[in-house]
Amino acid sequence: MARKYLEALLRARMLVLGGLALILAAGMMAVLELPVEAVPDISPKQVLVSVVAPGLATEEVEKLITFPVEASMTGIPGMTDLRSVSRGGVSVVYVQFADDTDINLDRTRVNERIQQARGSISVPGITVSMGPLATGMGEIMQFQIKGAGRSLMELNRIMNWTVVPQMRLVPGVVDVNVNGGAEETYEVALDPARLIASNLSVSEVYRAVDANNAASGGGWITHHAEQQSVVGRGLISSLADFGNIAVRANADGSIIRLRDLGHITTGARTRLGAVTRDGQGEIVIGVVMMESGASSNATLAAINRALPSIRQSLPTGVTLEPYYTRATLTGQTIATVRDNLLMGAVLVIAVLVVVMGSWQAALVIASVIPVALVCAIAGMRYFGISANLLSLGAIDFGMIVDGSLVVIEHILSRREEEPEAAFMPLVVSSVQQVMRPVGFAILVIIMVYLPILTLQGIEGHMFRPMAQTVIMALLASLAYCFICIPVIAALALARVRPKGDTWLIARLRAPYVHLTEWGEAHPQLLFGGTLAVLVLSAGLATRLGGEFIPQLDEGALAVTTTRLPSASLETVLASVTRQEQILRGFPEVKTVVSNTGTSAIPTDPMGVNETDSFILLNPPSTWKTARTQAGLVAAMDETLRRELPDALYSWSQPVQMRMDDLLSGVRTQIAVSIFGDDLATLATLGGKVVAAISNVKGAADVAAAGDGSVPLVVVDIDRAQAASRNVAAQDILDTVEAIGGHVGARPVIVGNAIISTQVRLNGRHVASAAAIAALPVRRMDGQGNVMLSQVAHVHEVDGTPRISRDGVRRRMVVQANVRGRDLASFVAEAQQRVAHDVHLPSGYTMQWDGQFRNLRSAVQRLEIVLPIALGLIFALLVVTFGAIRPALLVFINLPVAATGGIIMLTLRGMPFSISAGIGFIALFGVAILNGVVLVSEIAALRAQGMAVAQAAFAGAKARFRPVMATALVASLGFFPMAFSESAGAEVERPLASVVIGGLVTSTLLTLLVLPSLYARVIREEVQN
């Protein structure tokens, strides 16, 4: 059957080549459309629900807003987690869903529950909003709007109503998060004395503003055979119109207008944050958020095409300046992958030429590389997998060419043995002889990768695409090996006359023969040495430590600065400005942009005492302060702590910080969550955990999120006094609201901008608790006013700055980073220290989150699934060889191969990570392939009547060249990856190091130990 297939294939060789050309052409089209990212998007299916209620304290936000929203979200099908953060003026609820749900259906269900939540929220005038359809990794560009002579408020208005609407029209852009400046309002700053003189209450002013800004439709009338529409217009069109609003007409006919009660101006709505840059003061920025599922390279290209027309629509002198784009990091990492793949391909071809002794044969074997790569990329496009550091970085061309290498090597060996035989029939018979072992070996490698497909959660998001890509490339190489290689070999190698071993193989074969003879004479020493290496590597493995994935140097830093919760926004901005000036003093820094507080879309609500500073760096080749990023961070951290000791600093990188946030809800590598009900008890326990972790070697940036207190001026209504003095509770609350500013229900439309109206009390009259207590509140009968302190208890207390909840329970989060030590051993020691020092009262629980949990989850799953896969492979080997012992001999290769990987990790000072684990999986596949090749050859020699021992050593010598070739191409294919210093190489380095080190020990076992072991084991079997 196989012979007929191969003969038909050679007869239709032009058809095969034509089909190959069509496949390559179609694949190239897929290559051009492939989404490109720096790293996989690990974001879970998540919907954000936010409410902005300026002026409300944290506990009121939790009770009146967060809790009703959370309660309405419980029970949504497919929901896996429910988290929330409550801060002064902001509530954000994160609703997380299972990976197999439809995010659009999830959003529809959340929107339905939002309608229910609105009925449970007693706070008037607030809006419950659903976040944009974007992932946690969707922030792909940041840009600044500038305009000489324009205020921050003007720039904010231009950004919101000119830039953002046009940017949202760009394909792939779902929203733009605006931060900095302030939202412009038409404002009246009321004078309490004028209110008393006019006998007006704040509530009456609110109603007058809303009532005098409206329009109505009167339908239409027929006049002179024409239909005329009737429109009633009472809209405010300017600041003068706003000031002319009639609040009340007196009995004497005089009119009290809004401008008579206070100062009319364009004022700022209550600010929850600000942005500064390079120590030069405040700026206004926009953060482009990419739609979930869109391609960042395609979206950024569309934005760049749209920017010229957006710039033309701006007022004279106003400019847009992008200062951060994901394309920078993506370009650097993809360039690393490209360079590694190209260098790997060149090294593989060079090794093939040296090993095979024929450049024609080497090119025929290497022709599988572009075909397999194009087919894999086409598969990635079909399955929605982006090209990134992991999906493409794990492809080893050495493994891709293995099947074709064995086929071509066997053809040339047969040609050398039968130089006069007709070439076409020789190709057919040679391919027929190796089809089964080659197909089996490639399928075994694929089976070794299958356990990676079972990974779930964050680790699944990161590593499943990589396994899918490698499997698609291997399947393409297998199909190419059995369809195209026979045809190309028949056309390209007909005139090639092999002349025995090449120079390299001959040089390697001589010492190998001596070592084989020594091993045959001293089996005890050989086996003992192998066992000693196994024991040594087992001991080294226990000392490796562990981390989820190596940190990627992004070329940018992020430092989160936390100051006293009671600090005002102005005080914090002054300190942040000084901080930026210090950082700009480092020659490595290109620019520093700092986000303080919460932005317009509160994806990550922070207090005004918290600042995220993004530090964009110059190329590392120009660095002077330190040679490494870790050294630069240490120098910056030491300088900031010395110059500005009034703050806490936590260091990360922009993408890493977002990934950590997605993993555990905080921006650090480790998060310890303490669950309970009482805020004071949670704060005490959090302090004890901070003290315990801080004493562990390697601890950095340890702090309790939301620690400290904020001063509050609380106005508690005295209902008895209010009733006795004929004062309405709502009038008291309206007066309190006017301190921060009451935003009207009907905004003003000016040009293409929507501007809110705002009524507030003049700041001079509300500068202290005593001044607030003296504010007038009008009686319901209009007969005079009373002081606020007469109908309410005005006092100062301390409140909490932040309340986090998870699973509808309050939690205190302690966050920490690790420096100078592996993550797994640090967490193990920290958990022991915390368990010893911190005793939880009844009703309180603790949970550790972060990258180490994903490492532990992935390892636990692989510990179950990988043995099952290896067991299936073992069963296939038993069926193939027809006996258990030959299959066991092949499997002995696996622990010996692992020893080389462990030793290499130890020598290079690398901890175990999932990247290294993937390297071990790839290594096992190649090790099994080499073992199958050798044992199959020995079995073939035994079938010819050769004695067991003679067949074992003769088979090893006969298969020396293909085994060496396989090992060399597989290891050298990973060499550029293992020793690259380019951006992103940190993630690939452990994988490549494991494969290279493991192939050294695996090849030595295959060629030295396996023949001796085979001779002894199988001989004993025959004798028995």
C-alpha positions, 0 to 999 in steps of 0.5 A: 500500500505504501509502495503504491502511494509513493510510486503514484506520488513520484508520477504526479510530482509536478502536481505535488509541487504545484500544490505546494506552491499554492499552499505557500501562497495562501499561507503567506496571505495569512502571515500578513494578517496575523495579529502580533503581540509581545506576550499572550493576553492572559486577561480573563473574561471580565466585565467592569461595573463602575459608579462615580459619586464624588463626595461620598466617603468610602464606607458610604460608597461600600454600603450604598453603592458597592453592596447593592451592585454586588448583590444584584450580580450574584447568580449570573450563569458562568460567573467565577469571581466577584471582586470590588473596590470602594474608595471615596467617590468611586465604586468598581465591581469586577465580574469575572466569567469562565473562559468558555462563556461568550463575553457579549452574552456575559455583558448583556446579562450584567447590563440586565442586572445593572437595571436591577441594581439601580433600583437598590441604590439610594444615592440620587443622581449617580450613573451605573456604568459598564466598562468598555469591551476591552481586556486588561492588556488592551491599553495599546497607546498613550498620547498627550494633548498640548496647546500653548496658552490653553488651560488644562480644563480647555484641553480636557474638553477638546480631548473629550469632545473632539479627539475621543469621538474620532478615535472611537471610530478607528477599527479596533478602538473601543474607548479612550480613557482620558486623564488629567485636567478637569471636566469643565462645568458651568458653575455658580459659587454660592455666597451663603450670605446672599442666600440668607438675604434672598431667603433662598435654600440651596435646594431651590437653586438646584431646581431652578438650574434644572428647570431653566435648561430644557426644550420641548416639542409641540408637534406641528401645525398646518399653515398656508398648506405647509407643515410647520414644526413647533419647538419650545427652547429654554436651553442654556447656550452660554455662561451669560445665559446660565447667570441669567437664570431666574431663581425666584420672582419677589412680590415687588416684581424684582427678580433674583437671578443666579448671578445675584447669588454667587460668582458665575464661572467655568469651574472644574468638577470634583477631581479624582486624579491628575497626570504630570510629566517630567517634573513640568507640571500637570498635563492631559492624556488619553489612553487608547483601549483596544477592543477585546479580540482585536489585533494590536498591530492592525489597530495601531496601524489604523490609529496612525492612519487616522491621526493626521485627520484628527490633528487637522480637526483640532484648534490652532496651536493644539497638538497630539503627541503619542509618547507610549505605544505597545508597538515598541515592546512588540517590535522589540520582542518580535525582532528577538523571535525573528532573529532567533528563528533566522539564526536557528535556521542558518545553524540548522542548515550549516549543521546539516551540510556538515553532517550530511556532506551534501549541500543539496541534501541539506537544502532538501531537508531544510526546505521543510522549515518555511513550509512548516512555519507558514502552515503553523502561522496559517493555523494560528490565524485560523484559531485566533492565536497571535504571534508573540514571544511564546507562541513562535518562540518555542518553535525549534527548527531542529525538531521540525527537520527531524523527520525529513533528516531521517528520511534523507539520511536513509536514502543516502545510506541506501545509495551508498550501499547500492550505488548502481540501483535505480534511484526512483525505486531506491527512493520509494523503498527507502521512504517505505522502510522509515515511514513507520518509525518516522511517523511514530516518532513525530506523533510521539513528540506531538503526544508529549505536547498534548498535556500543555493543552490541558492547562487552565486559567492564566497558565492556559492562556499563556502556554496553550497557544505555544503548544498549539503552534508547535503541534501544527508545525510538527503536523505540517512537517510530518505531512511534508516529509511523506508528501513532498520530501520523496518528490524533491529528493527524487528530483534534487538528489539523483546525482548526489553520490555519498562518500561515507562519513563527513569530516565532522562525523568521522572525527566524532566517530573515532573517539565514540568507537573507543568509548563504546568499546570501553563501555562494553568492557566496563559496564559496571562503571558506565552504569554506576556513573550514569546513576551517580549523575541521576542522583546528583541532578535529583539533589540539584533539582531540589535547590532550583527554586521556582517562578511562574515565568521569567520577567520580561525586560520591557524597556520601561519601568513602573513605580507605584508610590503611596503617600499618606491617605490624608494627603491632598491632591495638591500636596501629592502633585507637588511631591510627584513633581519632585519625584519626576525631577529626580528620576529625570536626573538619571541619564537612562530615562527618556520621559516620566509620566505619572498618573495620580488617583483615578481616571475617567474610566476607573479600570483601577481605582486609586486614591489621590495619595497613590501614583503610578509613574511610567518611566520610559527608558533609553536603549540599554546600550546607552546606560551609565548608572547600571548595566542591568534593569535590576541594577537601575531599579535598585539605584532609582529606589535608593535615590527616591527613598533618600530624597523623598522618604515620606512615601512607599515605592513598589517597582514593576513594569507596565505590562508586568504590572497589568499581568500581576493585577489580572492574577491577583488584583494587585500590582505586585508578584504576591498578594496575601488576602485576609477575609473578615468583617471588621475593618479594624481587625483586618487592618491589625492583621494586615500589619502583622502580616506585613511585619512577618513578610518583611523579615523574609530574605528577598522581600521588597515593596511589602505594604498593606493596600489601603492602609492608614486613615483619611480625616472625615468631616461627618454631618449626622442629622439630628432628626429631633432637632430638625423636626422641632426647627421645621427643617427638612432632612433633604435640605440639610443633605442638599446643603452638604452636597453643595460643599463639593458641588451638585451636578445638575441633571441637564447639561449644557450643549455648547458646540460639539461639547456637553458641559455639566452645570454645577452648584457649589458653595463658595470655598471661602465659607467651607474651609473648616469643620467650624465653617461648615457647622455655621452654614445656613439651612432654610426652614421649610416654612421660609421663615428664616434659617438655622445653622447646620450645627443646630440640626446636625452633629458636625464632627471630625473622625478618621475613616478608611481610604479603601475597602476591598471585597472578594466573593462578597466578603471584605478583604485586606490585601498585603502586597509584596515583590521578590528581588534577588531570590526565586519566587517559590522558595520565598513564598514557602518561607513567607508562609511559614513565617506568617503561619507562626507569627499571625494567628487569625481569630474565628471567622477570618481566613487567609489566601495567598495569590500571585504568580506562584499559584499559577506555577503550582496549578500548572505543575499540579495539572502536569503531574497528573496529565504528563504521566498519562501521556507518557503512559500512552506513549509507553503503550504505543512503544510496547505495541511497536516493539512487541515487548516491554523491555525495549520500550523500557529501554527507550524510556530510560532516556527520559530521566537521563535527558532531564539530568542535563536540563537540570544541570544546565539550569543550575549552571546558568542560575535559573530557577524552574519555571513553566518555560523550563517545564516546556523545555523538558517536555520538548526534550522528552520528545526528542529523547524518545525519538532518538531512542526509537531510532536506535532500538528499531535499528537494533531490532532490524539487525537482530531480525537478520540473525545477528546476536543480541550484543553484536546487534546492539553495538553494531546498531549504535555505530550504524545509527551514529550519524542520524542520532548525532545529526538529530541531536545537533540540529535540535540543540543548535536550533535552540542556541540563539534562543539560549544565549540571546540578550535581546528584548524578550529573550528572558522568557525563552532562555530557560526553555532553550537551556533545558533542551540543549543541556538535556540533549547532551546527556540524552545523546550520550545515553543513547549512544553509550549506555543504551547499547550496553544496557540493551545487550545485558537486558535483552540477553537475559531475556533470551537466556531466561 
